[in-house]
């Protein structure tokens, strides 16, 4: 599995692109604005770095670069969660899930959905035998 680890600001920028589909530097800056005031040049530099690493691509529209995510959200999430499980819990998924259940407010609906996902995974594993 290729690694797509993102720092906090990189992840925030990618989330803007995933949510909007595509955005200019100004669009990204504005979307991050209330909680994270950044200079236009900082956002532009981060987008250029994300593009250099293959996470982002751009097209030119007039005199403006329009950026879009080059990787699906699920791929980045999967990699980062796997990395987190490995670093914090030595790869022990049970321990990771226990921590999440203990620290997060989980509704009955979410627990039902989790149980369904576990049953589906069990069926997949049984088919692989």
N, C-alpha and C positions, 0 to 999 in steps of 0.2 A: 504494500500500500504506500503510495507516495505521501509525503508529509506536507500538510498545509497548515502549519502553525502560524497564527496571526497574533500580533501584539494588540493591546486594547484599542488603540486608535485605528489600526488597520481593520480590525473586526468591525468597529463602528462605521467606518467608511464602506466596507463591504455590505453591511446591513442596509445602508442607505441605497446602494446600488441594487441589491436584491429586492428591496421594497419598491423602488421607483422603476426598475427595469433599466433605465439609463439616466445619466445626469451629467451636468457640467460641473466644473470646479465650484462655481458659485452656488449651484443647486445643493451640492454636498455640504458646502460651508454653511449654508442657510439651514439645512436639515439638522446639522449638528449643533447649531447656534445656541439654543437656550441653555443647555447644560455644559456645552463645551465650546466656548468662543475661541476660534482659531483664525489666524491670518490666512488670507486667500492663498498666499505663497506656500504656507505650510500644507494646506490641503492639496495644492497642485503638486508639491514635492512628494507627498505620500502617495498620490495617485500614480505618479511617474514610477515610484519604487514598486508599487503593486503591479504595474504593467510590466516592469522589467523582470519581475519574478513570475510572470504568467498568470497572475490572479485576475487581472483586469485587461481589457482591451479598449481601444478608442477609435472613433471615426471623426473626421473633420466635417463640421457643418459651418460653412462660411469661414469665420475667423476663430471659431470656438471648437474645442475638443469636447466630444460627447462620449463619456465613459460608460462601460457596462461590465458587469461581472463576467469573467471568463470561466469561472468554476461554479457549479451549483452549490447552494447553501448546504444541502445534505452532505455533500462530499467533505466540505470544510468542517461541518459540525461533527461528522463521524470521526474524522481524524483527530480533532481537538478533544473530543470526549474520550476516545481511546487513549490518547496521550495522557489526559488527566487521570484516568483510571490506573494507568501504568505507574505514573509518578506518585499519586497519593495512596493508592491501595495495592501496589505491586501487582496490578492486573486482576485483583480479586473483585469480580463484578458484584458478588453478593454483598461485600463490604460497602462498595460504592452505592448500591441501591439502598442499603440500610441507612447510610448517612443521608441520602436524599430524602428518604421517607421520614427520618427523624427531624431533619432541619427545615423541611418545606411543609407548607399547609397543603395537604392533599385531600381533595374532596372525595366523596363516595363515587362520583362519576369517574374521576381519574383513576381510582383504585380498580373499578370495574374494567376500565380500558386497559390498565396494566395487566390485569389477570387475563384478559382476552389476548393480549400480545404474548404473554407467557405460554398460553395454550397453543397459539399459532406456532411459536418457536419450537415447542415440544413436538408438534405434529411434523414440522420440517425435519427435525432431528430423527424422528422415527422413520421418515421416508428415506433418509440418507443411509440407513442401516442396510 
